[in-house]
Amino acid sequence: MPISVFVSGATGYIAQQTISLLLSKGYNVVGSVRSVAKGENLKELYGSKFQYEVVPVLEKQGAFDEALQKHPEVTVFLHTASPVTFTVEDNERDIMIPAINGTKFALESIAKVSPQISRVVYTSSLAAMATFDEVRDPNYDGGEDSYSPISYEQGKLDTVSAYVASKTLAEQAGWDFVKTHKPKFTLSVVHPAYVFGPQAKDEEASGTLNYTSEIVSSVFRLSKDDMVPHEAGHFADVRDVAKAHVLAFEKDEAKNKRILVNTENFSSQLILNIIRKHFPELKERLPVGNPEMLGLSHLAHLKERKSRELLGFEHISLEESVVDSIKQLIRVSH
């Protein structure tokens, strides 16, 4: 019998690439979605080895109880569901509480309802390891063993702080749960940097994309006289992040580990340079910017050696990731 894996937040960008990879490797997948319509859409995309359960509200106690009770065959749980948004009315209510409670209540449900689940993988972020200020400091030398030094109170101040606090405190809530309750499962946490790369299915690549994918697509949409945005940071391809989630439960060495997925640094100018190099037909429409001024010198050099050794695969380069993303955007725009 193939192993069955439960993926929360199955409509998400990382989740869909992870589901595609799981199915290609012969796993059965059960995904949680917020509505039947979303579940049916995924079933159409992924076929008979994919099943879904509707979990309309994640951040309440017992949210996953019913879904897990229906699937005693599930032995792995990937918790990818968490808000990534910077347009909210209330930082605490809309970003921090859903992330922290969503993690805590998911682990509670697993421990209570599904003692057969032996591996849990939680999707966090580089933001739980370092604040935005730290990753933009060339003297910062943290990484996979660091935690963002941010408090709950600081998280309430603005949306960026709320996002960093939500990732940091939700992860800590996960480790605290394991330490306190000693469940039958082991926890592994995946920490991606900014995630770029194609959507798992072309059908999902039209309209406004998720926050990080929009960084690449917004450069693609620039006109000749537009200013080039000043976005810069650390990057990982979504397909590598999906691989990390799968290896995090396949490898015994990944038990109780924090896994940083970071490939290289990016800037909007560098993305623009890559697009202009590989898509000459777009050159007339796009701005040139300042091709020599990449804007990378202020970025931190992150420590990720242990994570790379654990994962053991060659990461997809920024160049390949951007080219694959733009090819997909061109396909769906025709």
DOMI-557066 format. One record per residue (C-alpha): residue number from 1; chain; x, y, z. Coordinates in steps of 0.02 Angstrom, whole numbers, plus 32768, in hexadecimal, padded with zeros to 4 digits. Layout:
+-----+--------+------+------+------+
| num | cadena |    u |    v |    w |
+-----+--------+------+------+------+
| NUM |      A |    X |    Y |    Z |
...
+-----+--------+------+------+------+
***
This chain:
+-----+--------+------+------+------+
| num | cadena |    u |    v |    w |
+-----+--------+------+------+------+
|   1 |      A | 8000 | 8000 | 8000 |
|   2 |      A | 8045 | 80AD | 7FD4 |
|   3 |      A | 8062 | 8123 | 8064 |
|   4 |      A | 7FDA | 81A7 | 8078 |
|   5 |      A | 800B | 825A | 809B |
|   6 |      A | 7F97 | 82E3 | 80DD |
|   7 |      A | 7FBE | 8392 | 809A |
|   8 |      A | 7F69 | 8424 | 80F0 |
|   9 |      A | 7F49 | 84C0 | 8089 |
|  10 |      A | 7F4A | 8459 | 7FEA |
|  11 |      A | 7F20 | 84EB | 7F77 |
|  12 |      A | 7FC0 | 8548 | 7FA7 |
|  13 |      A | 8052 | 8568 | 7F32 |
|  14 |      A | 80D0 | 84FC | 7F90 |
|  15 |      A | 804A | 847B | 7FBB |
|  16 |      A | 801A | 845F | 7F04 |
|  17 |      A | 80CE | 8441 | 7ECE |
|  18 |      A | 80E2 | 83CC | 7F63 |
|  19 |      A | 8043 | 836D | 7F34 |
|  20 |      A | 8081 | 835B | 7E80 |
|  21 |      A | 8126 | 8315 | 7EBF |
|  22 |      A | 80D3 | 829F | 7F3B |
|  23 |      A | 805F | 8258 | 7EB6 |
|  24 |      A | 80F0 | 8243 | 7E3B |
|  25 |      A | 814A | 81DD | 7EC1 |
|  26 |      A | 80B5 | 816A | 7EDB |
|  27 |      A | 806F | 81B0 | 7F7D |
|  28 |      A | 7FB5 | 81C4 | 7F9A |
|  29 |      A | 7F85 | 8275 | 7FCE |
|  30 |      A | 7EF7 | 82BC | 8035 |
|  31 |      A | 7EEF | 837A | 8031 |
|  32 |      A | 7E8E | 83F2 | 809E |
|  33 |      A | 7E32 | 847F | 8044 |
|  34 |      A | 7DBD | 8507 | 807E |
|  35 |      A | 7D2D | 84DD | 8007 |
|  36 |      A | 7CE8 | 8450 | 7F9B |
|  37 |      A | 7D02 | 84BA | 7EFE |
|  38 |      A | 7DBD | 84C8 | 7F24 |
|  39 |      A | 7DC8 | 840F | 7F49 |
|  40 |      A | 7D72 | 83DF | 7EA6 |
|  41 |      A | 7DE7 | 8451 | 7E46 |
|  42 |      A | 7E7E | 83F8 | 7E91 |
|  43 |      A | 7E32 | 834D | 7E72 |
|  44 |      A | 7E1E | 837C | 7DBB |
|  45 |      A | 7ED5 | 83B3 | 7DB4 |
|  46 |      A | 7F20 | 8320 | 7E13 |
|  47 |      A | 7EB2 | 8289 | 7DF1 |
|  48 |      A | 7E7A | 81F2 | 7E55 |
|  49 |      A | 7F10 | 81E1 | 7ECB |
|  50 |      A | 7EE2 | 828B | 7F14 |
|  51 |      A | 7E53 | 829A | 7F91 |
|  52 |      A | 7E1C | 8334 | 7FF0 |
|  53 |      A | 7DC6 | 8362 | 8093 |
|  54 |      A | 7D74 | 840A | 80B3 |
|  55 |      A | 7DBD | 8462 | 814C |
|  56 |      A | 7D6E | 850F | 8141 |
|  57 |      A | 7DC4 | 855E | 81D7 |
|  58 |      A | 7E74 | 8525 | 8207 |
|  59 |      A | 7E92 | 858F | 82A0 |
|  60 |      A | 7E13 | 853E | 8315 |
|  61 |      A | 7E26 | 84AE | 838D |
|  62 |      A | 7DFE | 8406 | 8340 |
|  63 |      A | 7E03 | 844F | 8290 |
|  64 |      A | 7E51 | 83B2 | 8246 |
|  65 |      A | 7DFD | 8330 | 82B6 |
|  66 |      A | 7D74 | 82FD | 823E |
|  67 |      A | 7DE4 | 82FF | 81A3 |
|  68 |      A | 7E67 | 8291 | 81F8 |
|  69 |      A | 7DE7 | 8219 | 8241 |
|  70 |      A | 7DAF | 81F3 | 818F |
|  71 |      A | 7E60 | 81C4 | 815C |
|  72 |      A | 7EAD | 8144 | 81D3 |
|  73 |      A | 7F22 | 8114 | 8142 |
|  74 |      A | 7F80 | 81B9 | 814F |
|  75 |      A | 802C | 81A9 | 81A2 |
|  76 |      A | 807D | 824F | 816E |
|  77 |      A | 8039 | 82FF | 8187 |
|  78 |      A | 807F | 8396 | 8129 |
|  79 |      A | 803F | 8437 | 8176 |
|  80 |      A | 8056 | 84B6 | 80EB |
|  81 |      A | 7FBE | 8523 | 8113 |
|  82 |      A | 7FE8 | 85CE | 815A |
|  83 |      A | 7FBB | 8680 | 8127 |
|  84 |      A | 8037 | 86E2 | 80BB |
|  85 |      A | 7FE8 | 878C | 80A5 |
|  86 |      A | 8016 | 8840 | 80C8 |
|  87 |      A | 7F6B | 888D | 80A9 |
|  88 |      A | 7F0A | 8876 | 814A |
|  89 |      A | 7E9F | 88DD | 81C0 |
|  90 |      A | 7EE8 | 889A | 8262 |
|  91 |      A | 7F9A | 8854 | 826C |
|  92 |      A | 7F7C | 87EB | 8306 |
|  93 |      A | 7ED1 | 87A7 | 82D5 |
|  94 |      A | 7EF2 | 878B | 821B |
|  95 |      A | 7FA9 | 8753 | 8216 |
|  96 |      A | 7FEE | 8720 | 82BF |
|  97 |      A | 7F5F | 86C3 | 8313 |
|  98 |      A | 7F30 | 865A | 8279 |
|  99 |      A | 7FE5 | 8621 | 8262 |
| 100 |      A | 8007 | 85F8 | 8319 |
| 101 |      A | 7F5F | 85A7 | 833E |
| 102 |      A | 7F59 | 8550 | 8295 |
| 103 |      A | 7FFD | 84F7 | 82BD |
| 104 |      A | 7FD2 | 84CF | 8372 |
| 105 |      A | 7F24 | 848D | 834A |
| 106 |      A | 7F61 | 8424 | 82B6 |
| 107 |      A | 7FE0 | 83CD | 8326 |
| 108 |      A | 7F5B | 83B4 | 83AD |
| 109 |      A | 7EE7 | 8360 | 832F |
| 110 |      A | 7F71 | 82EE | 82EF |
| 111 |      A | 7FA4 | 82B8 | 839F |
| 112 |      A | 7EF0 | 829C | 83D6 |
| 113 |      A | 7EA2 | 824C | 833B |
| 114 |      A | 7F2F | 81FE | 82D6 |
| 115 |      A | 7FAD | 819E | 8342 |
| 116 |      A | 7FE5 | 8144 | 82A2 |
| 117 |      A | 8031 | 81E5 | 825D |
| 118 |      A | 80EC | 81D8 | 827C |
| 119 |      A | 8131 | 826E | 821C |
| 120 |      A | 80F6 | 8323 | 8218 |
| 121 |      A | 8146 | 83A7 | 81A9 |
| 122 |      A | 811C | 845D | 81C7 |
| 123 |      A | 8137 | 84E9 | 8147 |
| 124 |      A | 8185 | 857F | 8199 |
| 125 |      A | 81F2 | 8605 | 8148 |
| 126 |      A | 829D | 8655 | 814A |
| 127 |      A | 8240 | 86DD | 81AA |
| 128 |      A | 823E | 866B | 8243 |
| 129 |      A | 82FC | 8664 | 823E |
| 130 |      A | 8321 | 871B | 8219 |
| 131 |      A | 82C3 | 87BF | 8211 |
| 132 |      A | 82BB | 8823 | 816F |
| 133 |      A | 833C | 889B | 81B7 |
| 134 |      A | 83B3 | 880C | 81E0 |
| 135 |      A | 83AC | 87BD | 8133 |
| 136 |      A | 83D2 | 8867 | 80E9 |
| 137 |      A | 846F | 887B | 8152 |
| 138 |      A | 850E | 883C | 80FD |
| 139 |      A | 855C | 8821 | 81A9 |
| 140 |      A | 84D1 | 87AD | 81E5 |
| 141 |      A | 850F | 86F9 | 81F0 |
| 142 |      A | 8478 | 869A | 8230 |
| 143 |      A | 8413 | 8613 | 81DB |
| 144 |      A | 83CF | 8568 | 8201 |
| 145 |      A | 83F3 | 856F | 82BE |
| 146 |      A | 83B3 | 8622 | 82D7 |
| 147 |      A | 830A | 8664 | 830E |
| 148 |      A | 82C5 | 870F | 82E2 |
| 149 |      A | 82D7 | 877B | 837E |
| 150 |      A | 8225 | 87BC | 8378 |
| 151 |      A | 81A2 | 87C1 | 8401 |
| 152 |      A | 80E5 | 87AE | 83F8 |
| 153 |      A | 80D1 | 8866 | 8423 |
| 154 |      A | 814A | 889C | 839A |
| 155 |      A | 80E7 | 8833 | 831F |
| 156 |      A | 804D | 889F | 8337 |
| 157 |      A | 80A5 | 893D | 82FB |
| 158 |      A | 809D | 8926 | 823E |
| 159 |      A | 8076 | 88A0 | 81BD |
| 160 |      A | 812C | 8871 | 819A |
| 161 |      A | 814F | 885B | 8254 |
| 162 |      A | 80AC | 87F9 | 8265 |
| 163 |      A | 80E3 | 8782 | 81DB |
| 164 |      A | 818F | 8766 | 822A |
| 165 |      A | 8140 | 874E | 82D6 |
| 166 |      A | 80BC | 86D8 | 8291 |
| 167 |      A | 813F | 8666 | 8243 |
| 168 |      A | 81B4 | 866D | 82DA |
| 169 |      A | 8130 | 8653 | 8360 |
| 170 |      A | 80CF | 85CF | 82FF |
| 171 |      A | 816D | 8568 | 82E9 |
| 172 |      A | 8197 | 857B | 83A1 |
| 173 |      A | 80E6 | 8544 | 83CD |
| 174 |      A | 8105 | 84A7 | 8366 |
| 175 |      A | 81A8 | 847B | 83BE |
| 176 |      A | 8158 | 84A4 | 8468 |
| 177 |      A | 80C8 | 842E | 8441 |
| 178 |      A | 813E | 839E | 8418 |
| 179 |      A | 81A7 | 83BF | 84B4 |
| 180 |      A | 8111 | 83CB | 8528 |
| 181 |      A | 809E | 8343 | 84E3 |
| 182 |      A | 8120 | 82C8 | 849F |
| 183 |      A | 80AD | 828C | 8411 |
| 184 |      A | 80CD | 81F1 | 83A8 |
| 185 |      A | 8104 | 825A | 8314 |
| 186 |      A | 81A8 | 82B4 | 82F5 |
| 187 |      A | 81A9 | 8365 | 82B2 |
| 188 |      A | 8214 | 83B0 | 8227 |
| 189 |      A | 8208 | 8466 | 81F0 |
| 190 |      A | 822C | 84A9 | 8141 |
| 191 |      A | 8265 | 855E | 8135 |
| 192 |      A | 8261 | 85A1 | 8082 |
| 193 |      A | 82A8 | 8649 | 804F |
| 194 |      A | 8242 | 86AC | 7FCE |
| 195 |      A | 81F3 | 8625 | 7F61 |
| 196 |      A | 81F1 | 863A | 7EA3 |
| 197 |      A | 81D3 | 85C2 | 7E14 |
| 198 |      A | 8140 | 8584 | 7DAD |
| 199 |      A | 8096 | 8556 | 7DF1 |
| 200 |      A | 807A | 8499 | 7DF8 |
| 201 |      A | 7FF6 | 84A4 | 7D6E |
| 202 |      A | 7FE4 | 8525 | 7CE4 |
| 203 |      A | 7F2C | 8538 | 7D14 |
| 204 |      A | 7F65 | 8588 | 7DB8 |
| 205 |      A | 7FDB | 8606 | 7D66 |
| 206 |      A | 7F62 | 868C | 7D29 |
| 207 |      A | 7F27 | 8727 | 7D85 |
| 208 |      A | 7F7A | 8766 | 7E24 |
| 209 |      A | 7FF2 | 86E5 | 7E68 |
| 210 |      A | 802B | 86C8 | 7F1B |
| 211 |      A | 8096 | 874E | 7F6E |
| 212 |      A | 8143 | 870C | 7F40 |
| 213 |      A | 8118 | 86D4 | 7E8F |
| 214 |      A | 80D8 | 8783 | 7E6F |
| 215 |      A | 818B | 87C4 | 7E84 |
| 216 |      A | 81BD | 876B | 7DE3 |
| 217 |      A | 811A | 8787 | 7D86 |
| 218 |      A | 811A | 8842 | 7DB2 |
| 219 |      A | 81C4 | 8854 | 7D5B |
| 220 |      A | 817D | 87F5 | 7CC4 |
| 221 |      A | 80EC | 8873 | 7CBD |
| 222 |      A | 815B | 890E | 7CBF |
| 223 |      A | 8151 | 898A | 7C2E |
| 224 |      A | 81E4 | 89E0 | 7BDB |
| 225 |      A | 81D9 | 8A81 | 7C42 |
| 226 |      A | 81B4 | 8A2F | 7CEB |
| 227 |      A | 822D | 8A39 | 7D7C |
| 228 |      A | 8277 | 8992 | 7DAE |
| 229 |      A | 823D | 8962 | 7E5F |
| 230 |      A | 82C1 | 895A | 7EE8 |
| 231 |      A | 8291 | 88AC | 7F28 |
| 232 |      A | 8325 | 8842 | 7F5E |
| 233 |      A | 833F | 87AF | 7FD0 |
| 234 |      A | 8360 | 86F4 | 7FDB |
| 235 |      A | 830F | 8678 | 7F65 |
| 236 |      A | 82DD | 85C1 | 7F56 |
| 237 |      A | 827F | 856C | 7EC8 |
| 238 |      A | 81D4 | 8527 | 7EF7 |
| 239 |      A | 8201 | 847C | 7EB0 |
| 240 |      A | 8296 | 8472 | 7F26 |
| 241 |      A | 8227 | 84A6 | 7FB7 |
| 242 |      A | 81AE | 841A | 7F88 |
| 243 |      A | 8240 | 839E | 7F84 |
| 244 |      A | 8276 | 83DB | 8030 |
| 245 |      A | 81C8 | 83B5 | 8075 |
| 246 |      A | 81CC | 8304 | 8031 |
| 247 |      A | 827F | 82E0 | 8069 |
| 248 |      A | 8253 | 8328 | 8115 |
| 249 |      A | 81E6 | 828F | 8136 |
| 250 |      A | 8242 | 8210 | 80CA |
| 251 |      A | 82EB | 8228 | 8120 |
| 252 |      A | 8306 | 81F5 | 81D4 |
| 253 |      A | 8390 | 8279 | 81E2 |
| 254 |      A | 830A | 82FF | 81CA |
| 255 |      A | 82AF | 82D3 | 826C |
| 256 |      A | 82A8 | 8368 | 82E4 |
| 257 |      A | 8307 | 83D4 | 8268 |
| 258 |      A | 82F1 | 8485 | 8225 |
| 259 |      A | 8316 | 8483 | 816A |
| 260 |      A | 8343 | 8526 | 8113 |
| 261 |      A | 8322 | 8526 | 8057 |
| 262 |      A | 8387 | 85B5 | 800D |
| 263 |      A | 83DF | 85B3 | 7F65 |
| 264 |      A | 8424 | 865E | 7F39 |
| 265 |      A | 83FE | 8717 | 7F44 |
| 266 |      A | 8389 | 8773 | 7ECE |
| 267 |      A | 8357 | 8823 | 7EA1 |
| 268 |      A | 82D3 | 8865 | 7E2A |
| 269 |      A | 835E | 88A7 | 7DBA |
| 270 |      A | 83AF | 87FB | 7DB3 |
| 271 |      A | 8306 | 87AD | 7D87 |
| 272 |      A | 82F0 | 8830 | 7CFE |
| 273 |      A | 839E | 880A | 7CBA |
| 274 |      A | 8373 | 8750 | 7CB1 |
| 275 |      A | 82CF | 8772 | 7C56 |
| 276 |      A | 8323 | 87E6 | 7BD9 |
| 277 |      A | 83AC | 8766 | 7BB9 |
| 278 |      A | 833A | 86D1 | 7B9C |
| 279 |      A | 82A3 | 8724 | 7B4C |
| 280 |      A | 82E4 | 879B | 7AC5 |
| 281 |      A | 8233 | 87B0 | 7A84 |
| 282 |      A | 8208 | 880D | 7B26 |
| 283 |      A | 829C | 8886 | 7B20 |
| 284 |      A | 823E | 8911 | 7AC5 |
| 285 |      A | 81B1 | 890F | 7B45 |
| 286 |      A | 821A | 8904 | 7BE3 |
| 287 |      A | 8285 | 898A | 7C36 |
| 288 |      A | 8342 | 8976 | 7C3C |
| 289 |      A | 8359 | 89BA | 7CEC |
| 290 |      A | 840E | 89B9 | 7D21 |
| 291 |      A | 8450 | 890B | 7CF1 |
| 292 |      A | 84F5 | 8921 | 7D4F |
| 293 |      A | 84A5 | 895A | 7DF3 |
| 294 |      A | 845D | 88B8 | 7E36 |
| 295 |      A | 843D | 88F7 | 7EE6 |
| 296 |      A | 847A | 8859 | 7F3F |
| 297 |      A | 850B | 889C | 7FA6 |
| 298 |      A | 84A1 | 88C5 | 803F |
| 299 |      A | 845E | 8814 | 8054 |
| 300 |      A | 8493 | 879A | 80DC |
| 301 |      A | 84F1 | 86F9 | 80B9 |
| 302 |      A | 8484 | 8675 | 810B |
| 303 |      A | 84C5 | 85D7 | 815C |
| 304 |      A | 846E | 8542 | 810B |
| 305 |      A | 84F8 | 84C1 | 80F8 |
| 306 |      A | 84A8 | 843F | 816C |
| 307 |      A | 8402 | 844F | 8110 |
| 308 |      A | 8454 | 8439 | 8066 |
| 309 |      A | 84B1 | 839F | 80A3 |
| 310 |      A | 8411 | 8356 | 80EB |
| 311 |      A | 83AC | 8375 | 804B |
| 312 |      A | 8439 | 8339 | 7FDC |
| 313 |      A | 83FC | 837D | 7F35 |
| 314 |      A | 8437 | 8405 | 7EBE |
| 315 |      A | 83C9 | 849F | 7ED0 |
| 316 |      A | 8373 | 84EF | 7E3A |
| 317 |      A | 83C9 | 8593 | 7E0D |
| 318 |      A | 8372 | 863C | 7E0A |
| 319 |      A | 8390 | 8643 | 7D4E |
| 320 |      A | 8339 | 859C | 7D2E |
| 321 |      A | 82AD | 85C7 | 7DA6 |
| 322 |      A | 8289 | 8670 | 7D55 |
| 323 |      A | 8291 | 8627 | 7CA4 |
| 324 |      A | 8215 | 859C | 7CD1 |
| 325 |      A | 81A0 | 861A | 7D24 |
| 326 |      A | 81A2 | 8690 | 7C8F |
| 327 |      A | 8186 | 8602 | 7C13 |
| 328 |      A | 80EB | 85D2 | 7C77 |
| 329 |      A | 80AC | 8686 | 7C7F |
| 330 |      A | 80C1 | 8696 | 7BC2 |
| 331 |      A | 8064 | 85F1 | 7BA6 |
| 332 |      A | 7FCE | 8623 | 7C0F |
| 333 |      A | 7FC5 | 86D4 | 7BC9 |
| 334 |      A | 7FAC | 8694 | 7B16 |
+-----+--------+------+------+------+
***
